[in-house]
Amino acid sequence: MSIPTVLVLPYPAQGHVNPLMTLSQKLVEHGCKVIFVNTDFDHKRVVASMGEQQDSLDESLLKLVSIPDGLEPDDDQNDAGKLCDAMQNTMPTMLEKLIEDVHLNGDNKISLSVADFCMGWALDVGSKLGIKGALLWASPAALFGLLYNIPKLIDDGIIDSDGVIKYLIECTRSLNLTKWWLCNTTNELEPGPLSSIPKLVPIGPLLRSYGDTIATAKSIRQYWEEDLSCMSWLDQQPHGSVLYVAFGSFTHFDQNQFNELAPGIDLTNRPFLWVVRQDNKRVYPNEFLGSKGKIVGWAPQQKVLNHPAIACFLTHCGWNSTMEGLSNGVPLLCWPYFGDQLYNKAYICDELKVGLGVDKDKNGLVSRMELKRKVDQLFNDENINSSFLELKDKVMKNITNGGRSLENLNSCTNEASVGEVAELKAQVEALQAALQRKDNEDQMMRPKMSQAKR
């Protein structure tokens, strides 16, 4: 029997590409072949960040392909409203053509498609072509509940149905095309939201692994190349001493806030690893020394957080970063920027009680002294540290043998295999029917041939 082939489609943003790529790696480890579909724009960024790794990528297991998103070269890729409109008008047709080309030229037919919830229209394309589908929600389950009820909120006049909201409503309508509503969470983290939405299936934590196989070892998800020198630097630091600072792929500070952040990190008087992206336009203030730390453009975050030298994570509270911090037992110092990050911060600090939040002053800035105070408090709070380790053990059991998330993922993988078996069965039945027709035709011809001989 041929290998089950799964098509995976993320929303074009780093925080969405990451969990879909991790899921793709898990699917490969479970015996599937994956075709990972980025937009042309994202594909170029991901391939560029791979460097020399691109030449060693085994496309028999995980193939990177792309289709246009509908935007012009000069359009702003960060304009979510414009991007969503362009994708909805362009990508369904392009995705259908891609699938047809795969079926025409490839050895395997696609038996399952897994789309980011924000690309829900892909399930309509798959359904049209007879392909089963699944959706992955890359944020907290609680926010899925909010989104699921958007139509009611609109009917009640609470929110307007324009722009991105209109696009998300269209994605929500695709939920009825699949029984697989996947979510990067666990029952221990969100028992309430998961119990209120029984169809939402937890498969978290989705964590990148760093094994030796082509499916796991390569950095094929990042927009920026990872600076691996930070790992050898961490090896030289005492256990439980380092402040890790990273604000994700989208956060931007103005110069005033940057002037407080940099000296504030210095004032902690602790070893620090700080991720400052290559697209940072801010100037380091003169008083910033940085003598106790290391600054990199991008880091292998899951690997960093798993390092014994890390003691605290100053984070923007993106859900991927939150899950990685929770899964590695690293206390979180929360500095949310926008969107679900605000909810995540409140949940971490008030519900789970495994982190602290920074507070802004009357000028709307997080001061350097506020940052120092909260770092000192987090380093010395034994209650938070013990709570974190206890929660870590519960969360990680989900992805060990017998764990609920692993079993859910196995069931989803079996869906792809079932599709492959059904395809093979259909082919066998078609062949049997053709042979039967041929046999019937031969039997009908025999009397005529006998009469002709007479």
PEUR-V12577 format. One record per pair of residues at least 24 apart in sequence whose C-alpha atoms are under 8 Angstrom apart, sorted by the first residue. I is the first residue (numbers start at 1). J is the second residue. Records with the same first field share a line. If there is no record, write none. Layout:
# PEUR-V12577
I->J ; J
This chain:
# PEUR-V12577
1->421 ; 424
2->108 ; 420
3->31 ; 32 ; 33 ; 108 ; 417 ; 420
4->31 ; 32 ; 33 ; 108 ; 109 ; 110 ; 111 ; 416 ; 417 ; 419 ; 420
5->32 ; 33 ; 34 ; 35 ; 108 ; 109 ; 110 ; 111 ; 112 ; 416
6->32 ; 33 ; 34 ; 35 ; 110 ; 111 ; 112 ; 113 ; 114 ; 416
7->34 ; 35 ; 36 ; 37 ; 110 ; 112 ; 113 ; 114
8->34 ; 35 ; 36 ; 37 ; 113 ; 114 ; 115
9->36 ; 37 ; 38 ; 113 ; 114 ; 115 ; 116 ; 119 ; 122
10->37 ; 38 ; 115 ; 116 ; 119
11->116 ; 118 ; 119
12->38 ; 39 ; 42
13->42
14->221 ; 222 ; 223 ; 249
15->138 ; 249 ; 318 ; 320
16->116 ; 138
17->221
18->221 ; 222 ; 320
19->138 ; 184 ; 206 ; 207 ; 320
20->116 ; 136
21->220 ; 221
22->206 ; 207 ; 208
23->206
24->62
25->215 ; 216
27->413
28->61 ; 62 ; 215
29->215
30->410 ; 413
32->61 ; 413 ; 416
33->60 ; 61 ; 62
34->61 ; 62 ; 63
35->62 ; 63 ; 64 ; 65
36->62 ; 63 ; 64 ; 65
37->64 ; 65 ; 66 ; 67
38->64 ; 65 ; 66 ; 67
39->66 ; 67 ; 68 ; 69
40->66 ; 67 ; 68 ; 69
41->68 ; 69
42->223
45->222 ; 223 ; 224
46->220 ; 221 ; 222 ; 223 ; 224
47->220
48->225
49->220 ; 222 ; 223 ; 224 ; 225 ; 226
50->218 ; 219 ; 220 ; 222 ; 225
51->225
53->218 ; 219
57->214 ; 218
58->214
61->215
62->215
67->91 ; 94 ; 95
68->94
80->164
81->163 ; 164
84->164 ; 167
85->167
88->121
92->121 ; 122 ; 125
95->122 ; 125
96->125 ; 126
109->420
111->416 ; 417 ; 419 ; 420
112->415 ; 416 ; 419
117->171 ; 172
118->168 ; 171
119->171
120->170 ; 171 ; 172 ; 174 ; 175
121->170 ; 171 ; 174
123->174 ; 177 ; 178
124->174 ; 177
127->177
132->178 ; 419
133->177 ; 178 ; 180
134->178 ; 179 ; 180 ; 181 ; 182
135->175 ; 178 ; 180 ; 181 ; 182
136->181 ; 182 ; 183 ; 184
137->181 ; 182 ; 183 ; 184
138->183 ; 184 ; 319 ; 320
139->183 ; 184 ; 319 ; 320 ; 340
140->183 ; 184 ; 185 ; 319 ; 344
141->183 ; 185 ; 190 ; 193 ; 194 ; 200
142->190 ; 193 ; 194
143->340
145->193 ; 197
147->172
148->172
180->412
185->323
186->395 ; 398 ; 405
188->391 ; 394 ; 395
189->352 ; 395
201->408
202->404 ; 405 ; 408
203->404 ; 405 ; 406 ; 408 ; 409
204->398 ; 399 ; 405
205->323 ; 324 ; 327 ; 395 ; 396 ; 398 ; 399 ; 405
207->302 ; 324
208->302
210->303
224->297 ; 298
225->297 ; 298
226->297 ; 298 ; 299 ; 300
227->296 ; 297 ; 298 ; 299 ; 300
228->299 ; 300
230->273 ; 294 ; 296 ; 299
231->304
233->294
234->307 ; 309
235->309
237->271 ; 309
238->309
239->308 ; 309 ; 310 ; 311
240->308 ; 309 ; 310 ; 311
241->270 ; 271 ; 309 ; 310 ; 311
242->270 ; 271 ; 272 ; 273 ; 309 ; 310 ; 311 ; 312
243->270 ; 271 ; 272 ; 273 ; 310 ; 311 ; 312 ; 313 ; 314
244->272 ; 273 ; 274 ; 310 ; 311 ; 312 ; 313 ; 314
245->272 ; 273 ; 274 ; 275 ; 313 ; 314 ; 315
246->274 ; 275 ; 276 ; 313 ; 314 ; 315 ; 316
247->275 ; 314 ; 315 ; 316 ; 317
248->315 ; 316 ; 318 ; 321
249->277
251->316 ; 337
252->280
253->282
254->282
255->282 ; 283
256->365
257->365 ; 366 ; 367
258->282 ; 283 ; 284
259->284 ; 285
260->366 ; 367 ; 368
261->366 ; 367 ; 368 ; 371
262->288 ; 368
263->287 ; 288 ; 289 ; 368
264->367 ; 368 ; 369 ; 371 ; 372
265->368 ; 371 ; 372
266->290 ; 292
267->368 ; 369 ; 372
268->371 ; 372 ; 375 ; 376
275->299
305->330
311->379
312->375 ; 378 ; 379
316->341
317->341 ; 342 ; 344 ; 345
318->344
319->344
326->388 ; 391 ; 392 ; 395
327->392 ; 393 ; 395 ; 396
328->392
329->385 ; 388 ; 389 ; 391 ; 392
330->385 ; 388
331->355 ; 378 ; 384 ; 385 ; 388
332->356
333->357 ; 358 ; 374 ; 375 ; 378
334->358
353->384 ; 387
354->384 ; 385 ; 387 ; 388
355->384
